[in-house]
Amino acid sequence: MKKRGDIFMEKVFDRERYLRFDKLFLKVAWLMIVFSILLLLLSAALVKSIVATPEFVIAITSIYLYYHFAYFGYGLFRIIRFSFVIRKKKEDLTVWRSVLGILLAPVSFVILYTAIFLFALSSCAA
């Protein structure tokens, strides 16, 4: 609560904003899986054609690998915040999109890690 003079003002919870970001969080999880699959297909094609992986692809893939950890941590933060802050406001909201996003992040991570392994194989073979 913020104090303004002698009047306390409570922060208003924006239900629509929460739902919009919750849907966005899940869409990002699905996009992460699609992008990881595309990188896996690229790595398989490079291994099959015995071509070394370009440096910028390895750099982008490494940065993207660390993004998974940030995404997972933010998802945990969302669930904890929902449990302790939002649920107390008696809003008719659920947290299933955040939970599903957290469950999809390791799937994307495994696909991406396999792609990194294949990128390493293509670099060694060429």
C-alpha positions in Angstrom: 0.0 0.0 0.0 1.2 3.5 -0.8 0.6 6.3 1.7 -0.5 9.5 0.2 -1.1 12.1 2.9 -3.4 10.4 5.4 -5.1 8.1 2.8 -3.8 4.7 2.0 -4.1 3.6 -1.6 -4.1 -0.1 -2.5 -2.6 -1.2 -5.8 -5.4 -2.4 -8.1 -5.0 -5.8 -9.7 -5.4 -5.8 -13.4 -7.0 -9.2 -14.3 -6.9 -8.6 -18.1 -3.2 -7.8 -18.0 -2.4 -10.9 -16.0 -4.3 -13.1 -18.5 -2.6 -11.4 -21.5 0.9 -12.1 -20.1 -0.1 -15.6 -19.0 -1.1 -16.4 -22.6 2.0 -14.8 -23.9 4.1 -16.9 -21.5 2.6 -20.1 -22.9 3.1 -18.9 -26.5 6.7 -18.2 -25.9 7.1 -21.8 -24.6 5.6 -23.2 -27.8 7.8 -20.9 -29.9 10.9 -22.1 -28.0 10.0 -25.7 -28.9 9.5 -24.8 -32.6 12.8 -22.9 -32.7 14.6 -25.8 -31.0 13.2 -28.2 -33.5 14.3 -26.0 -36.4 17.8 -25.9 -34.9 17.8 -29.7 -34.5 16.8 -30.0 -38.2 19.6 -27.6 -39.2 22.1 -29.5 -37.2 21.0 -32.9 -38.6 21.3 -31.4 -42.1 24.9 -30.2 -41.4 25.9 -33.5 -40.0 24.5 -35.3 -43.0 26.2 -33.0 -45.5 29.5 -33.0 -43.4 29.7 -29.2 -43.3 31.2 -27.3 -40.3 28.7 -25.2 -38.3 29.1 -21.5 -38.8 30.3 -19.5 -35.8 27.2 -17.3 -35.6 24.9 -20.3 -35.4 26.9 -21.7 -32.4 26.8 -18.3 -30.7 23.1 -17.9 -31.2 22.4 -21.4 -30.0 24.6 -20.9 -26.9 22.7 -17.7 -26.0 19.4 -19.4 -26.6 20.5 -22.2 -24.3 20.9 -19.8 -21.4 17.6 -18.2 -22.2 15.9 -21.5 -21.2 17.2 -21.0 -17.6 15.9 -17.5 -17.5 12.5 -18.6 -18.8 12.3 -21.4 -16.3 13.2 -19.1 -13.4 10.7 -16.5 -14.5 8.0 -19.2 -14.7 8.8 -20.3 -11.1 8.5 -16.6 -10.1 5.1 -16.4 -11.7 3.8 -19.5 -9.9 5.1 -18.3 -6.6 3.7 -14.8 -7.1 0.4 -16.4 -8.1 0.3 -18.6 -5.0 1.1 -15.8 -2.5 -0.3 -12.6 -4.1 -2.9 -13.2 -6.8 -4.8 -16.1 -5.2 -5.4 -14.0 -2.1 -7.3 -11.5 -4.1 -10.0 -14.1 -4.8 -9.8 -13.7 -8.5 -11.1 -16.5 -10.7 -7.8 -17.2 -12.3 -5.7 -20.3 -12.8 -2.0 -20.9 -13.1 -2.1 -23.8 -15.6 -0.5 -21.9 -18.4 2.5 -21.0 -16.3 2.8 -24.6 -15.2 2.6 -25.9 -18.7 5.2 -23.4 -19.9 7.6 -24.5 -17.2 7.0 -28.2 -18.2 7.6 -27.4 -21.9 10.9 -25.5 -21.2 12.9 -28.7 -20.3 11.4 -30.4 -23.4 12.8 -27.5 -25.5 16.0 -27.7 -23.6 16.6 -31.4 -24.4 15.8 -30.8 -28.1 18.2 -27.9 -28.2 20.9 -29.8 -26.3 20.6 -32.6 -28.9 21.0 -30.0 -31.6 24.2 -28.6 -29.9 25.6 -32.1 -29.8 25.0 -32.5 -33.5 26.5 -29.1 -34.2 29.6 -30.3 -32.4 29.7 -33.5 -34.4 29.4 -31.5 -37.7 32.2 -29.2 -36.6 34.5 -32.2 -35.8 33.7 -34.0 -39.0 34.4 -31.1 -41.3 
